[in-house]
Amino acid sequence: MVTIDCADPVALAAFYGELLGWETRHVDEHFAILDNPEGGSPLGFGRVTGYRPEPWTEPDGSKHFHLDFYVDDLDEATARALALGATEPQYQHGRTLKVLIDPAGHPFGLAPLE
């Protein structure tokens, strides 16, 4: 399982659950787990006291990690993510990957399935 650190696991799990259509297995104020209904690894969200988001890119070009999700319709998925509270950073990496920032400040990518 990939676990994403955050200040509010309930809110962040709700964001990704709505965005991806994944199902909630567990949720409480400290930890939440989403399952992909098509199978595969679950996604966890853990509360971290004093959590601070990482920037999408550092001035020196370095970054930490981000998750990419394949979607059927990139424009529709981007619009849905923005409506759910994601933001779009100025810097975009290429043309086939749309980078967004989730409500907790984590960068993530949406890419066409094809």
Steps between C-alpha positions, in 0.01 A plus 500: 500500500615852423428734792481876457585717800258785565339717767146368441469140377119513497491796260780376276349151472168661405674703228675199343199272548280742304767571239588137431175324588679289761322347799564581865619199699585687820487859618562669834670820609846336489493279191292418194523228234351499151467191281500499122184309401695353206765355733860590567669674786293711741577864572548611861489843663672556834476800732833667571514771766655814354468373143637738236452433129801464270523735203446351153850606398784655693696794353787258430268271301480228764173359625385219720238259373158521345232255392373466144153370423385380158158633401263434210440868426774744601292816460207359699725366778686832520174693526372261769823531702486880484134499606592278797764747620819422309705786359712520185862608542656726241774248420378205293717201410442424133175483304358158581510534879286757683655586836264617773537568872257325736331690786779396740773634269621174339576505129336226292471430132214404272589328174287358218455124516583451133 
